[in-house]
Amino acid sequence: MLLFTDTALLMLLALLLDSLVGDPPWLWRHVPHPVVLFGKVIEIADQDFNTPDTSESRRKLYGAIFLIALIACALLIGALLEVIFRGLPLGEIGIIVVGAIFIAQRSLYDHVAAVRDGLSQGGLEGGRKAVAMIVGRDPEQLDEAGVARAAIESCAENHADGVVAPVFWFLLLGLPGLLAYKAVNTADSMIGHKTDRHRAFGWASARFDDLVNLPAARLSGLLLALSAPLFGKRIGESLQIMRRDAPKHRSPNAGWPEAAMAAVLGLALAGPRAYAGYRVDDPYMNTDGRRDATAGDIARSLKALVFACIVQAGVVALVAVATLFV
């Protein structure tokens, strides 16, 4: 899709639109969000094909077949939308709007900021209530430092799969790539868990999500590491910590942005965590960092997030300019 010289420009405008508007709640009260529609399809498949009386091997097979069908449908819908928009006068505006809908810069900032405000204004209970909206772990087992670390880790990880990855796949494959990525990512978030119910049926979704997020996770880590001077840290040292600690994470991707964020903020992130139904005993990212994170550290993570988003937009702008000469 980079052969279309306006693809990067359209994404740059989508990034700008998302940063200004985000996800207006009044709109989604009247029109279902596309991700919600993906979720409905995944929920139906989960109910119909992931039944307790089905063998684990068959559920694994059903999950893989469903994922292939889901990706094919998303690619087809994205291709049809792109053809329709490019055939209309000023149809590029439609591409910009769809791009903005699937990018989570503003909504990520707002949700993480809500944890900062909940913790600073409402104490532990306020922080737990806000963080429960963005993480899957059990908030009742978190103290104030745990709430802050959870919010910061979510900020880092979601920068990779909610901001960098959609931009990457749009630049590579246009709207088909963007929609297919979001379908895979939604499936992973809903059924890609290591619980008894989803270990088999969600296996393909979890593994494929790992694959499509490989480049974005590393790019996200790099962008976050570049913010190190804002916090009195060195970029080279932050990159070194990221490369050293990221492979220790249970996820092949989450460790890269989390380790980078830990390094620039001087915190120890990840580590043992309790989720709904299971517990993980991960090592810490930047193990020498502080573990007593605060609402102030959440504010600093948001500063790193904004910096990373600005740098990414700058890179997209450079690509847009460069493609004018191709």
C-alpha positions as CSV (number, residue, x, y, z in Angstrom):
1,M,0.0,0.0,0.0
2,L,3.0,2.3,0.3
3,L,2.7,2.5,-3.5
4,F,-0.3,4.8,-2.8
5,T,1.6,8.0,-2.0
6,D,-1.1,9.4,0.2
7,T,-1.4,6.4,2.6
8,A,1.1,7.8,5.1
9,L,-0.5,11.3,4.8
10,L,-3.9,9.8,5.5
11,M,-2.5,8.0,8.6
12,L,-0.9,11.2,9.8
13,L,-4.3,13.0,9.6
14,A,-5.9,10.0,11.3
15,L,-3.4,10.3,14.2
16,L,-4.2,14.0,14.4
17,L,-7.9,13.4,14.4
18,D,-7.6,10.7,17.1
19,S,-5.4,12.9,19.3
20,L,-8.0,15.7,19.1
21,V,-11.3,13.7,19.3
22,G,-10.5,10.3,20.6
23,D,-13.5,8.0,21.1
24,P,-16.5,10.3,21.7
25,P,-18.8,8.4,24.0
26,W,-21.9,10.1,22.6
27,L,-21.2,8.6,19.2
28,W,-20.9,5.0,20.5
29,R,-24.1,5.3,22.5
30,H,-26.0,5.4,19.2
31,V,-23.7,3.4,16.8
32,P,-21.8,0.2,17.9
33,H,-18.1,0.6,17.8
34,P,-16.5,-1.7,15.2
35,V,-14.4,-3.4,17.8
36,V,-17.7,-4.2,19.7
37,L,-19.0,-5.9,16.5
38,F,-15.8,-8.0,16.3
39,G,-16.4,-8.9,19.9
40,K,-20.0,-10.0,19.3
41,V,-18.8,-12.3,16.5
42,I,-16.0,-13.7,18.7
43,E,-18.5,-14.2,21.6
44,I,-20.9,-16.2,19.4
45,A,-18.1,-18.4,18.2
46,D,-16.9,-18.9,21.7
47,Q,-20.4,-20.0,22.8
48,D,-21.1,-22.3,19.9
49,F,-17.7,-24.0,19.3
50,N,-16.0,-23.9,22.6
51,T,-18.2,-26.2,24.6
52,P,-17.2,-28.3,27.5
53,D,-18.3,-31.6,25.8
54,T,-15.9,-30.9,22.9
55,S,-12.4,-32.4,23.1
56,E,-9.4,-30.1,23.6
57,S,-7.9,-31.0,20.3
58,R,-11.1,-30.3,18.4
59,R,-11.6,-27.0,20.3
60,K,-8.1,-26.0,19.3
61,L,-8.9,-26.8,15.6
62,Y,-12.2,-24.9,15.8
63,G,-10.4,-21.9,17.2
64,A,-7.8,-21.9,14.4
65,I,-10.5,-22.3,11.7
66,F,-12.6,-19.5,13.3
67,L,-9.5,-17.2,13.4
68,I,-8.8,-17.8,9.7
69,A,-12.4,-17.0,8.9
70,L,-12.4,-13.9,11.1
71,I,-9.2,-12.5,9.4
72,A,-10.6,-13.3,5.9
73,C,-13.8,-11.3,6.7
74,A,-11.8,-8.4,8.2
75,L,-9.5,-8.3,5.1
76,L,-12.5,-8.4,2.8
77,I,-14.4,-5.6,4.7
78,G,-11.3,-3.5,4.8
79,A,-10.7,-3.9,1.0
80,L,-14.3,-3.1,0.2
81,L,-14.2,0.0,2.4
82,E,-11.0,1.2,0.7
83,V,-12.4,0.7,-2.8
84,I,-15.6,2.5,-1.9
85,F,-13.8,5.4,-0.2
86,R,-11.3,5.9,-3.0
87,G,-14.1,5.9,-5.5
88,L,-15.9,8.7,-3.8
89,P,-15.2,12.5,-4.0
90,L,-13.3,13.4,-0.9
91,G,-13.6,9.7,0.1
92,E,-10.1,9.9,1.7
93,I,-11.9,11.5,4.7
94,G,-13.7,8.2,5.3
95,I,-10.3,6.4,5.3
96,I,-9.0,9.0,7.8
97,V,-12.1,8.5,10.1
98,V,-11.8,4.7,10.0
99,G,-8.1,5.0,10.8
100,A,-8.8,7.3,13.8
101,I,-11.4,4.9,15.1
102,F,-9.0,2.1,15.3
103,I,-6.1,4.1,16.9
104,A,-6.1,4.4,20.7
105,Q,-3.8,7.3,21.5
106,R,-6.4,9.6,23.1
107,S,-8.4,6.8,24.8
108,L,-5.3,5.2,26.2
109,Y,-4.2,8.5,27.6
110,D,-7.6,9.2,29.1
111,H,-7.9,5.7,30.7
112,V,-4.5,5.8,32.3
113,A,-5.0,9.4,33.4
114,A,-8.2,8.2,35.1
115,V,-6.1,5.8,37.2
116,R,-3.8,8.7,38.1
117,D,-6.7,10.8,39.2
118,G,-8.5,8.0,40.9
119,L,-5.4,7.2,43.0
120,S,-4.5,10.7,43.8
121,Q,-8.1,11.9,44.6
122,G,-9.9,8.7,45.7
123,G,-7.1,6.8,47.3
124,L,-6.7,3.1,46.9
125,E,-10.3,2.3,46.2
126,G,-10.5,5.1,43.6
127,G,-7.4,3.7,42.0
128,R,-8.6,0.1,42.0
129,K,-11.9,1.1,40.4
130,A,-10.2,3.0,37.6
131,V,-7.5,0.4,36.9
132,A,-10.0,-2.4,36.7
133,M,-11.2,-0.7,33.4
134,I,-7.8,-1.3,31.7
135,V,-6.2,-4.4,33.1
136,G,-7.2,-8.0,33.5
137,R,-5.6,-8.6,36.9
138,D,-7.5,-8.8,40.1
139,P,-7.6,-5.1,41.4
140,E,-8.6,-6.2,45.0
141,Q,-5.1,-7.8,45.4
142,L,-3.3,-4.5,44.5
143,D,-2.0,-2.0,46.9
144,E,-1.5,1.6,45.8
145,A,1.9,0.8,44.3
146,G,0.4,-2.2,42.6
147,V,-2.3,0.0,41.1
148,A,0.2,2.5,39.8
149,R,2.5,-0.2,38.3
150,A,-0.5,-1.9,36.6
151,A,-1.6,1.4,35.0
152,I,2.0,2.1,33.8
153,E,2.4,-1.4,32.4
154,S,-0.9,-1.0,30.6
155,C,0.2,2.3,29.3
156,A,3.3,0.8,27.8
157,E,1.8,-2.4,26.5
158,N,-1.2,-0.7,24.9
159,H,1.0,1.9,23.3
160,A,2.4,-1.1,21.3
161,D,-0.8,-2.9,20.4
162,G,-3.2,0.1,20.5
163,V,-1.2,2.8,18.8
164,V,2.0,1.5,17.0
165,A,0.6,-1.7,15.6
166,P,-2.5,-0.2,14.0
167,V,-0.3,2.4,12.3
168,F,2.2,-0.2,11.2
169,W,-0.4,-2.5,9.6
170,F,-2.2,0.4,8.0
171,L,1.0,1.7,6.4
172,L,1.8,-1.8,5.2
173,L,-1.6,-3.0,4.0
174,G,-4.1,-0.1,4.2
175,L,-7.5,-0.5,5.7
176,P,-7.5,-4.3,5.1
177,G,-4.4,-4.6,7.3
178,L,-5.8,-2.3,9.9
179,L,-9.1,-4.2,10.3
180,A,-7.5,-7.6,10.2
181,Y,-5.0,-6.6,12.9
182,K,-7.8,-5.2,15.1
183,A,-9.8,-8.4,14.6
184,V,-6.9,-10.5,15.7
185,N,-6.1,-8.3,18.7
186,T,-9.7,-8.3,19.8
187,A,-9.8,-12.1,19.6
188,D,-6.7,-12.4,21.7
189,S,-8.1,-10.0,24.3
190,M,-11.3,-12.0,24.6
191,I,-10.2,-15.7,24.2
192,G,-6.4,-15.7,24.2
193,H,-6.2,-16.6,27.9
194,K,-4.5,-19.5,29.6
195,T,-7.6,-20.4,31.5
196,D,-9.2,-23.9,31.4
197,R,-11.9,-22.6,29.1
198,H,-9.8,-20.7,26.6
199,R,-6.4,-22.5,26.6
200,A,-7.4,-24.6,23.6
201,F,-9.9,-22.5,21.7
202,G,-8.0,-19.3,22.0
203,W,-4.6,-20.8,21.3
204,A,-4.4,-19.8,17.6
205,S,-5.6,-16.3,18.4
206,A,-3.0,-15.8,21.1
207,R,-0.2,-17.2,19.0
208,F,-1.1,-15.2,15.9
209,D,-1.5,-12.0,18.0
210,D,2.0,-12.6,19.2
211,L,3.2,-12.8,15.6
212,V,1.5,-9.7,14.2
213,N,2.6,-7.6,17.2
214,L,6.3,-8.6,17.0
215,P,7.4,-5.5,15.0
216,A,5.2,-3.0,16.8
217,A,6.3,-4.1,20.2
218,R,9.9,-3.5,19.4
219,L,9.2,-0.2,17.7
220,S,7.1,0.9,20.7
221,G,10.0,0.0,23.0
222,L,12.3,2.1,20.9
223,L,9.9,5.1,20.9
224,L,9.5,5.0,24.7
225,A,13.2,4.6,25.2
226,L,13.8,7.8,23.2
227,S,11.9,9.7,26.0
228,A,14.6,8.9,28.5
229,P,16.2,12.4,28.6
230,L,12.9,13.8,29.7
231,F,13.4,11.9,33.0
232,G,17.2,12.4,33.4
233,K,18.0,9.0,31.9
234,R,20.2,8.1,29.0
235,I,18.7,6.6,25.8
236,G,21.5,4.1,25.4
237,E,21.1,2.8,28.9
238,S,17.4,2.5,28.5
239,L,17.8,0.6,25.3
240,Q,20.3,-1.7,27.0
241,I,17.9,-2.5,29.8
242,M,15.1,-3.1,27.3
243,R,17.2,-5.5,25.3
244,R,18.4,-7.3,28.5
245,D,15.0,-7.6,30.3
246,A,12.4,-7.9,27.5
247,P,13.2,-11.5,26.7
248,K,12.5,-12.4,30.3
249,H,8.8,-11.5,30.0
250,R,6.3,-14.3,29.6
251,S,5.0,-12.5,26.5
252,P,7.3,-12.3,23.5
253,N,6.0,-8.7,22.9
254,A,4.8,-7.0,26.1
255,G,8.3,-7.1,27.6
256,W,9.7,-4.6,25.1
257,P,7.6,-1.6,25.8
258,E,7.3,-2.5,29.5
259,A,11.1,-2.8,29.9
260,A,11.6,0.5,28.1
261,M,9.0,2.2,30.2
262,A,10.6,0.8,33.4
263,A,14.0,2.0,32.3
264,V,13.1,5.6,31.5
265,L,11.0,5.9,34.7
266,G,13.5,4.1,37.0
267,L,10.8,1.6,38.1
268,A,10.6,-2.2,38.4
269,L,7.6,-3.3,36.4
270,A,5.9,-6.6,35.6
271,G,6.9,-9.2,38.2
272,P,4.4,-11.6,39.9
273,R,0.8,-10.8,39.1
274,A,-2.7,-12.2,39.8
275,Y,-5.3,-12.4,37.0
276,A,-8.8,-13.7,37.0
277,G,-8.4,-17.4,37.4
278,Y,-4.6,-17.7,37.4
279,R,-1.4,-16.2,38.6
280,V,1.9,-15.5,36.8
281,D,5.3,-15.3,38.5
282,D,7.2,-13.2,36.0
283,P,10.6,-11.6,36.7
284,Y,10.7,-7.8,37.1
285,M,11.6,-5.6,34.2
286,N,14.5,-3.3,35.4
287,T,14.8,-5.2,38.6
288,D,16.9,-2.6,40.2
289,G,14.3,0.1,39.9
290,R,11.8,1.3,42.5
291,R,8.7,-0.8,43.2
292,D,6.8,1.8,45.2
293,A,5.2,3.5,42.2
294,T,2.9,6.4,42.8
295,A,0.3,8.5,41.0
296,G,3.2,10.8,40.1
297,D,4.8,7.9,38.2
298,I,1.6,7.4,36.3
299,A,1.8,11.0,35.3
300,R,5.4,10.6,34.1
301,S,4.4,7.5,32.1
302,L,1.8,9.6,30.3
303,K,4.5,12.1,29.5
304,A,6.5,9.3,27.9
305,L,3.4,8.2,26.0
306,V,2.8,11.6,24.6
307,F,6.4,11.9,23.6
308,A,6.4,8.5,21.9
309,C,3.2,9.4,20.0
310,I,4.7,12.7,18.8
311,V,7.8,11.0,17.5
312,Q,5.8,8.3,15.8
313,A,3.7,11.0,14.1
314,G,6.9,12.7,13.0
315,V,8.1,9.4,11.4
316,V,4.8,8.9,9.6
317,A,5.2,12.5,8.3
318,L,8.7,11.7,7.0
319,V,7.3,8.6,5.3
320,A,4.6,10.8,3.7
321,V,7.1,13.2,2.4
322,A,9.4,10.5,1.2
323,T,6.7,8.7,-0.8
324,L,6.0,11.8,-2.7
325,F,9.3,11.2,-4.5
326,V,8.8,7.5,-5.2
